[in-house]
Amino acid sequence: MTNQQTRVIDYFNERPAAYAAAYQAGTSEGHAFRSRQKSLLNLLGSGPGRVLDIGCGPGVMTAEIATRGWEYYGVDLSPQMIAVATAKFANRPGINFAVGAVEKLNFPDRHFDVVVAMGLVEYLADEAAALREIGRVLKPASPAGRPDGILLVSIPNWWSPARMWDRWLLTPLAQLWRHLARRGPSTKLKHREYKLAAYRRFLSRHGFQTIDWQAYNFRLLPRPFDFWFPRLAVATASWLEKHLPRASRFLATGLNLKVRKITSL
């Protein structure tokens, strides 16, 4: 197990209940989670078929995916997350959970019609290895147009003004404060941010073709103001998501991509 995997497990093992509750909260973070989920489900569509949800957490996507006619499999590094999800959906047919890592999935080749990677890739130590393993368990693209061989992946948007504010102002200030206060390094789990064009090229190099994408969470109110004024932050983001054109994607804090497996990896 890598050091990064250990950090991810330790971080999320402490937060299964809080993570699940965040999806229902009337906060800026809650809106971001719900916006990401809604966008991804729009890209998913309806079954039948098998869906593998990698980094499934406490099962925040499980019910929505299962009710759309899919056979659901959830995998997460965190045993605590899987324990919560298993208890929540105990004895539900067509729903399965297991502890596991994306770099080594315990499933046969070409077993899944769809793989969901929501809030996952930005934490991985080796993204290329993860894509190879995802490609292995995915079915090849179907010439009949069925949703076989599809990967749905979310990425934090590097160009987001809100993320730029965090990256270039708040993070350096927080680091300076911790240094002056002798608090030591932050224990917050760090993640990467992505530029859409570069990430699409990365996917293409590993045998995936982007066929659709959607932006989510048009948060303009920067931190900590979105925490101080959550109703304003949520109302503003909701309005922008409904009325701004696709070309305004740079305002979104995240992007969901729908990609097709085009080669056998």
VEXPAVO-342925 format. One record per residue (C-alpha): residue number from 1; residue in three letters; x, z, y. Coordinates in steps of 0.001 Angstrom, whole numbers, always signed. Each point is the difference from the previous one (the first is absolute). Layout:
! VEXPAVO-342925
+-----+------+---------+---------+---------+
| pos | code |      px |      pz |      py |
+-----+------+---------+---------+---------+
| NUM |  ALA |       X |       Z |       Y |
...
+-----+------+---------+---------+---------+
***
This chain:
! VEXPAVO-342925
+-----+------+---------+---------+---------+
| pos | code |      px |      pz |      py |
+-----+------+---------+---------+---------+
|   1 |  MET |      +0 |      +0 |      +0 |
|   2 |  THR |   +1361 |    -925 |   +3453 |
|   3 |  ASN |    +377 |   +2398 |   +2927 |
|   4 |  GLN |   -2691 |   -1923 |   +1868 |
|   5 |  GLN |   -2449 |    +375 |   -2889 |
|   6 |  THR |    +687 |   +3740 |     -92 |
|   7 |  ARG |    -673 |    +304 |   +3743 |
|   8 |  VAL |   -3251 |   -1946 |    -338 |
|   9 |  ILE |   -1159 |   +2171 |   -2913 |
|  10 |  ASP |    +840 |   +3231 |   +1815 |
|  11 |  TYR |   -1731 |   -1167 |   +3176 |
|  12 |  PHE |   -3249 |   -1178 |   -1590 |
|  13 |  ASN |    -195 |   +2743 |   -2636 |
|  14 |  GLU |    -676 |   +2409 |   +2864 |
|  15 |  ARG |   -2753 |   -2088 |   +1593 |
|  16 |  PRO |   -2639 |   -1305 |   -2455 |
|  17 |  ALA |   -2935 |   +1868 |   +1557 |
|  18 |  ALA |   +1136 |    -606 |   +3583 |
|  19 |  TYR |    +596 |   -3701 |    -679 |
|  20 |  ALA |   -3476 |    -471 |   -1453 |
|  21 |  ALA |   -1591 |   +1932 |   +2887 |
|  22 |  ALA |   +1839 |   -2120 |   +2573 |
|  23 |  TYR |   -2074 |   -3050 |    -992 |
|  24 |  GLN |   -3152 |   +1768 |   +1176 |
|  25 |  ALA |   +1447 |   +1538 |   +3173 |
|  26 |  GLY |   -1122 |   -1108 |   +3448 |
|  27 |  THR |   +3606 |    -287 |   +1108 |
|  28 |  SER |   +2186 |   -2942 |    +922 |
|  29 |  GLU |   +1744 |    +358 |   -3354 |
|  30 |  GLY |   -3326 |     +70 |   -1841 |
|  31 |  HIS |   -1115 |   -3173 |   +1758 |
|  32 |  ALA |   +3294 |   -1684 |    -915 |
|  33 |  PHE |    -499 |    +878 |   -3681 |
|  34 |  ARG |   -3609 |   -1210 |     -24 |
|  35 |  SER |    +858 |   -3191 |   +1879 |
|  36 |  ARG |   +2773 |    -810 |   -2477 |
|  37 |  GLN |   -2296 |    +699 |   -2937 |
|  38 |  LYS |   -2873 |   -2114 |   +1358 |
|  39 |  SER |   +2286 |   -2947 |    +716 |
|  40 |  LEU |   +1588 |    +131 |   -3434 |
|  41 |  LEU |   -3361 |    +180 |   -1759 |
|  42 |  ASN |   -1145 |   -3056 |   +1969 |
|  43 |  LEU |   +2995 |   -1879 |   -1366 |
|  44 |  LEU |    -629 |   +1271 |   -3538 |
|  45 |  GLY |   -3576 |   -1169 |    -465 |
|  46 |  SER |   -1913 |    +542 |   -3243 |
|  47 |  GLY |    +952 |     +56 |   -3697 |
|  48 |  PRO |     -30 |    -299 |   -2926 |
|  49 |  GLY |   +3601 |    +569 |    -995 |
|  50 |  ARG |   +2682 |   +2675 |     -81 |
|  51 |  VAL |   +1397 |   +1584 |   +3166 |
|  52 |  LEU |   +3185 |   +2067 |     +92 |
|  53 |  ASP |    +140 |   +2318 |   +3025 |
|  54 |  ILE |   +3653 |   +1055 |    +431 |
|  55 |  GLY |    +490 |   +3095 |   +2130 |
|  56 |  CYS |   -3662 |    +837 |    -512 |
|  57 |  GLY |    +354 |   +3569 |   +1290 |
|  58 |  PRO |   -3056 |   +2190 |    -639 |
|  59 |  GLY |   -2181 |   -3054 |    -716 |
|  60 |  VAL |   -1037 |    -973 |   +3523 |
|  61 |  MET |    -620 |   -3625 |   -1051 |
|  62 |  THR |   -1268 |    +652 |   -3517 |
|  63 |  ALA |   -3758 |    +164 |    +527 |
|  64 |  GLU |     -62 |   -2983 |   +2376 |
|  65 |  ILE |   +1952 |   -2196 |   -2417 |
|  66 |  ALA |   -1925 |   +1107 |   -3099 |
|  67 |  THR |   -3414 |    -590 |   +1601 |
|  68 |  ARG |   +1042 |   -3582 |    +741 |
|  69 |  GLY |    +135 |    -746 |   -3716 |
|  70 |  TRP |   +3703 |    +506 |    -661 |
|  71 |  GLU |   +1594 |   +1924 |   -2851 |
|  72 |  TYR |   +2189 |   +2472 |   +1864 |
|  73 |  TYR |   +3485 |   +1335 |    -776 |
|  74 |  GLY |   +1693 |   +2385 |   +2434 |
|  75 |  VAL |   +3691 |    +915 |     -78 |
|  76 |  ASP |   +1898 |   +2422 |   +2237 |
|  77 |  LEU |   +3396 |   +1694 |     +15 |
|  78 |  SER |   -1560 |   +3327 |    +942 |
|  79 |  PRO |   -1365 |   +2006 |   -2953 |
|  80 |  GLN |   -2106 |   +2087 |   +2379 |
|  81 |  MET |   -1653 |   -3093 |   +1467 |
|  82 |  ILE |    -821 |   -1273 |   -3498 |
|  83 |  ALA |   -1345 |   +3412 |   -1031 |
|  84 |  VAL |   -2426 |      +9 |   +2946 |
|  85 |  ALA |   -1091 |   -3588 |    -655 |
|  86 |  THR |    -496 |    +593 |   -3719 |
|  87 |  ALA |   -2134 |   +3072 |    +614 |
|  88 |  LYS |   -2095 |   -1830 |   +2577 |
|  89 |  PHE |    -802 |   -2932 |   -2288 |
|  90 |  ALA |     -39 |   +1780 |   -3359 |
|  91 |  ASN |   -2005 |   -1808 |   -2678 |
|  92 |  ARG |    -697 |   -3019 |   +2231 |
|  93 |  PRO |    +215 |   -3147 |   -2174 |
|  94 |  GLY |   +2310 |   -2744 |   +1190 |
|  95 |  ILE |   +2156 |   +2376 |   +2080 |
|  96 |  ASN |   +3509 |    +958 |   -1162 |
|  97 |  PHE |   +2857 |   +1962 |   +1594 |
|  98 |  ALA |   +3652 |    +584 |    -890 |
|  99 |  VAL |   +3179 |   +1322 |   +1568 |
| 100 |  GLY |   +2497 |   -2813 |    +440 |
| 101 |  ALA |   +2393 |   -1934 |   +2225 |
| 102 |  VAL |    -484 |   -3552 |   +1239 |
| 103 |  GLU |   +3550 |    -871 |   -1066 |
| 104 |  LYS |    -885 |    +683 |   -3671 |
| 105 |  LEU |   -3677 |    -442 |    -798 |
| 106 |  ASN |   -1243 |    +927 |   -3455 |
| 107 |  PHE |   -2221 |   -3063 |    -443 |
| 108 |  PRO |    +335 |   -3302 |   -1885 |
| 109 |  ASP |   +1013 |   -3268 |   +1656 |
| 110 |  ARG |   -2746 |   -1911 |   +1844 |
| 111 |  HIS |   -2472 |   +2841 |    -479 |
| 112 |  PHE |   -1635 |    +211 |   +3454 |
| 113 |  ASP |   -2032 |   -2360 |   +2130 |
| 114 |  VAL |    +769 |   +1921 |   +3200 |
| 115 |  VAL |   +2642 |   +2506 |   +1075 |
| 116 |  VAL |    -654 |   +2177 |   +3054 |
| 117 |  ALA |   +2974 |   +1458 |   +1887 |
| 118 |  MET |   -1450 |   +1955 |   +2928 |
| 119 |  GLY |   +2350 |   +2300 |   +1898 |
| 120 |  LEU |   +2687 |    -609 |   -2625 |
| 121 |  VAL |   +2706 |   -2562 |    +780 |
| 122 |  GLU |   +1212 |   +1680 |   +3196 |
| 123 |  TYR |   +1218 |   +2988 |   -2071 |
| 124 |  LEU |   +1757 |   -1889 |   -2806 |
| 125 |  ALA |   +3760 |    +148 |    -515 |
| 126 |  ASP |     +84 |   -3454 |   -1662 |
| 127 |  GLU |   -2814 |   -2324 |   +1078 |
| 128 |  ALA |   +1363 |   -2962 |   -1939 |
| 129 |  ALA |     -57 |   +1937 |   -3276 |
| 130 |  ALA |   -3573 |   +1093 |    +726 |
| 131 |  LEU |   -1119 |   -3587 |    +619 |
| 132 |  ARG |   +1608 |   -1165 |   -3222 |
| 133 |  GLU |   -1896 |   +2634 |   -1957 |
| 134 |  ILE |   -3263 |    -793 |   +1802 |
| 135 |  GLY |    +542 |   -3658 |    -807 |
| 136 |  ARG |    +542 |    +873 |   -3650 |
| 137 |  VAL |   -3342 |   +1812 |    -429 |
| 138 |  LEU |   -2002 |   -2516 |   +2060 |
| 139 |  LYS |   -1746 |   -2961 |   -1562 |
| 140 |  PRO |   +1088 |   -3409 |   +1294 |
| 141 |  ALA |   -2106 |   -1666 |   +2670 |
| 142 |  SER |   -3136 |   -1646 |   -1356 |
| 143 |  PRO |    -496 |   -3725 |    +660 |
| 144 |  ALA |   -3759 |    +614 |     -76 |
| 145 |  GLY |    +251 |   +2122 |   +3145 |
| 146 |  ARG |    -781 |   +3336 |   -1609 |
| 147 |  PRO |   +1771 |   +3009 |   +1561 |
| 148 |  ASP |   +2618 |    +148 |   -2739 |
| 149 |  GLY |   +3588 |    +825 |    +893 |
| 150 |  ILE |    -813 |   +1605 |   +3359 |
| 151 |  LEU |   +2028 |   +2682 |   +1769 |
| 152 |  LEU |   -1576 |   +1869 |   +2920 |
| 153 |  VAL |   +2673 |   +1771 |   +2021 |
| 154 |  SER |     -93 |   +1968 |   +3257 |
| 155 |  ILE |   +2957 |    +206 |   +2392 |
| 156 |  PRO |    +574 |   +1915 |   +3256 |
| 157 |  ASN |    +239 |   -2475 |   +2887 |
| 158 |  TRP |   +3357 |     +86 |   +1817 |
| 159 |  TRP |   -1474 |   -1700 |   +3104 |
| 160 |  SER |   -2729 |   +2610 |    +559 |
| 161 |  PRO |    +299 |   +1522 |   +3512 |
| 162 |  ALA |    -959 |   +3379 |   -1439 |
| 163 |  ARG |   +2791 |    -223 |   -2577 |
| 164 |  MET |   +2490 |   -1154 |   +2638 |
| 165 |  TRP |    -889 |   +3085 |   +2061 |
| 166 |  ASP |    +632 |   +2211 |   -3031 |
| 167 |  ARG |   +3182 |   -1825 |   -1004 |
| 168 |  TRP |   +1730 |    -228 |   +3375 |
| 169 |  LEU |   -1284 |   +3078 |   +1835 |
| 170 |  LEU |   -1627 |   +2728 |   -2089 |
| 171 |  THR |   +2395 |    -111 |   -2959 |
| 172 |  PRO |   +3185 |    +246 |   +2117 |
| 173 |  LEU |   -1578 |   +2793 |   +2055 |
| 174 |  ALA |   -1009 |   +1881 |   -3150 |
| 175 |  GLN |   +3485 |    -394 |   -1428 |
| 176 |  LEU |   +1541 |   +1274 |   +3238 |
| 177 |  TRP |   -2345 |   +3003 |     +64 |
| 178 |  ARG |    +783 |    +890 |   -3601 |
| 179 |  HIS |   +3724 |    -244 |    +742 |
| 180 |  LEU |    -207 |   +2202 |   +3112 |
| 181 |  ALA |   -2227 |   +2504 |   -1805 |
| 182 |  ARG |   +2272 |     -83 |   -3055 |
| 183 |  ARG |   -2955 |    -727 |   -2217 |
| 184 |  GLY |   +1859 |   -2402 |   -2266 |
| 185 |  PRO |   -1156 |   -3481 |   -1103 |
| 186 |  SER |   -3703 |    -741 |    -192 |
| 187 |  THR |   -1591 |    +271 |   -3435 |
| 188 |  LYS |   -2550 |   -2690 |    +861 |
| 189 |  LEU |     +29 |   -2882 |   -2476 |
| 190 |  LYS |   +1418 |   -3088 |   +1706 |
| 191 |  HIS |   -1338 |   -3494 |    -535 |
| 192 |  ARG |    +929 |   -3551 |    +956 |
| 193 |  GLU |   -1860 |   -2368 |   +2324 |
| 194 |  TYR |    -288 |   -3749 |    -464 |
| 195 |  LYS |    -210 |   -3277 |   +1887 |
| 196 |  LEU |   -2671 |   -2217 |   -1563 |
| 197 |  ALA |   +1990 |   -3259 |     -97 |
| 198 |  ALA |   +3068 |   +1657 |   -1516 |
| 199 |  TYR |   -2047 |   +1839 |   -2618 |
| 200 |  ARG |   -1799 |   -3186 |   -1000 |
| 201 |  ARG |   +3384 |   -1647 |    -549 |
| 202 |  PHE |   +1079 |   +2996 |   -2088 |
| 203 |  LEU |   -3107 |    -350 |   -2158 |
| 204 |  SER |    +592 |   -3727 |    -407 |
| 205 |  ARG |   +3557 |    +570 |   -1209 |
| 206 |  HIS |   -1425 |   +2214 |   -2738 |
| 207 |  GLY |   -2684 |   -2370 |   -1254 |
| 208 |  PHE |   -3025 |    +845 |   +2167 |
| 209 |  GLN |   -1922 |   -2219 |   +2408 |
| 210 |  THR |   -1995 |   +1534 |   +2870 |
| 211 |  ILE |   -3554 |   -1365 |     -17 |
| 212 |  ASP |   -1660 |   +2351 |   +2511 |
| 213 |  TRP |    +693 |   +3025 |   +2173 |
| 214 |  GLN |   -1867 |   +2381 |   +2296 |
| 215 |  ALA |   +1129 |   +2359 |   +2743 |
| 216 |  TYR |   -1393 |   +3540 |    +113 |
| 217 |  ASN |     -64 |   +3010 |   +2339 |
| 218 |  PHE |    +429 |   -1341 |   +3531 |
| 219 |  ARG |   +1213 |   +3329 |   +1355 |
| 220 |  LEU |   +1145 |    -204 |   +3607 |
| 221 |  LEU |    -150 |   +3661 |   +1004 |
| 222 |  PRO |   +3537 |   +1288 |    -705 |
| 223 |  ARG |    +927 |   +3288 |   -1565 |
| 224 |  PRO |    -675 |   +2805 |    +731 |
| 225 |  PHE |   -2911 |   -1226 |   +2123 |
| 226 |  ASP |   -1853 |   -1356 |   -3050 |
| 227 |  PHE |     +96 |   +3533 |   -1468 |
| 228 |  TRP |   -1131 |   +1577 |   +3262 |
| 229 |  PHE |   -2829 |   -2520 |    +523 |
| 230 |  PRO |   -1013 |   -1115 |   -3512 |
| 231 |  ARG |   -3444 |   -1317 |    +962 |
| 232 |  LEU |   +1473 |   -2240 |   +2678 |
| 233 |  ALA |   +2740 |   -1210 |   -2355 |
| 234 |  VAL |   -2467 |    -833 |   -2787 |
| 235 |  ALA |   -2561 |   -1620 |   +2317 |
| 236 |  THR |   +2659 |   -2184 |   +1643 |
| 237 |  ALA |   +1520 |   -1095 |   -3306 |
| 238 |  SER |   -3435 |    -765 |   -1492 |
| 239 |  TRP |   -1034 |   -2144 |   +2970 |
| 240 |  LEU |   +3261 |   -1952 |     -14 |
| 241 |  GLU |    -211 |    -641 |   -3743 |
| 242 |  LYS |   -3449 |   -1536 |    +441 |
| 243 |  HIS |    +658 |   -2112 |   +3077 |
| 244 |  LEU |   +3640 |   -1069 |    +101 |
| 245 |  PRO |   +1001 |   -3325 |   -1599 |
| 246 |  ARG |   +2324 |    -308 |   -2982 |
| 247 |  ALA |   +2851 |    -984 |   +2333 |
| 248 |  SER |     -18 |   +3566 |   +1374 |
| 249 |  ARG |   +1405 |   +1347 |   -3268 |
| 250 |  PHE |   +3078 |   +1379 |   +1774 |
| 251 |  LEU |   -2210 |   +2813 |   +1357 |
| 252 |  ALA |    -848 |   +1253 |   -3501 |
| 253 |  THR |   +1960 |   +2815 |   -1586 |
| 254 |  GLY |    -239 |   -1676 |   -3409 |
| 255 |  LEU |    -651 |   -3221 |   -1903 |
| 256 |  ASN |   -1562 |    -673 |   -3402 |
| 257 |  LEU |   +1229 |   -3070 |   -1861 |
| 258 |  LYS |   -1641 |   -1836 |   -2883 |
| 259 |  VAL |   +2636 |   -1858 |   -1998 |
| 260 |  ARG |     -87 |   -2101 |   -3154 |
| 261 |  LYS |   +2518 |    +149 |   -2809 |
| 262 |  ILE |   +1449 |   -3511 |    -134 |
| 263 |  THR |   +2826 |    +465 |   -2490 |
| 264 |  SER |    +555 |   +2069 |   -3102 |
| 265 |  LEU |   +2416 |   +2755 |   +1015 |
+-----+------+---------+---------+---------+
***
